[in-house]
Amino acid sequence: MTSTTRTSLVPAVRAEGLVKVFGDNRAVDGVDLTVEAGTVYGVLGPNGAGKTTTINMLATLLRPDGGRAEIFGHDVVREPQVVRQLIGVTGQFASVDETLSATENLIIFSRLLGLSRTDAKLKAADLLERFALTDAAKRPLKKFSGGMRRRLDLAASLIAQPPLIFLDEPTTGLDPRTRGQMWDTIRELVATGSTVLLTTQYLDEADQLADRIAVIDRGRVVAEGTADELKSSVGTSSLQLRIADAADTADALRAIEQVLGVRGTLSPEASRITAPMADADRVADLLITFREAGIHLTEMSVQKPTLDEVFLTITGHDAADQAPDAASDSQKEEVPA
């Protein structure tokens, strides 16, 4: 069976009970993951949750202390050389030479991967155009912005066009415009056949990009599913209403209880009513009741639970509240080839 055929028949990533210990710190504590080919899979958690350590084990950069993992059916410990041919890795810091130009960096990476001098130049030009870096191709990297460096590092990871790409917090430190460009690039990678495993501490990023999300906290996967499934797990959507005349507030609250069968809550400034919305069809009935009672609205919206609420509900703290990941420090152990 060819590698291409095999990658289409098995999950891109299958991890079972992964464990990694640094001294007294159990950085990864029994992580299970299954990533289907052709998807974006988000691993969401704060700094120190174990995201980078997990990526490093899956990418053959760290040997697991327990459990096992496969990349397209190939064991990361027993078949590291095969796994490395199937993956590209973009870490949190660009692995490039600051004194060389973008073109020179990409040509060097291409040559190290076995491309001829001519093919290396063609590949470098193609990737620079793809990542909108052609105008800066000859500029030394020390003059690049943070966003440009991230795009170049991602370009370097795609030289061999791997079927699986690990992106470890690819937008950390980027401005909103550059983050949006990186999101577009990630979507394009999947549209052209790659699988992306993305770690992030940005909840909106996981919400925007990931087909499925694993919430990881203190080395464990504490929840997994689509963004909508995770949101639904912590509650229903809510109806947000702003009443035109404050004198109608009491009547509006009574109507909500009668029609929707739930109690509305008044905001502290007494200008907005929030009510759980289990049945969207009843909202039309409520609006008719308001009209018949002469109650006018200045604003109405439906608010789904956010991933911020999901994370806070599941873990008991927000996504920024944790210590640095042990694997981001110097305690790293290379798996021998």
URZI-V729226 format. One line per field, one symbol per residue. psi: psi as a letter, one per 20 degrees, with the letter a starting at -180 (. if undefined). Layout:
psi=???
//
This chain:
psi=prhggghiirqhpopokppppodionhpmlppqooqqkrpppoprrpihjghggghghjjhqpqiqarqqolipphghlhhgghiiqqpoaippmrohirrgghghgggghhjjqrgghggggggghhghkljghjhjpqhijqrghhgghghgghijgjlqipppoomijpjqrhghghghghgghhghhjirppopqqjohhggghhphqppoppljqoiqqarghggghijrrrqpppppgohijgghghghghggikrpqqpqhjkippppqnhohhihghghgggghikpqqiqprpoqqrhghggggghjrrjjnrrqphiibinqoppq.
//
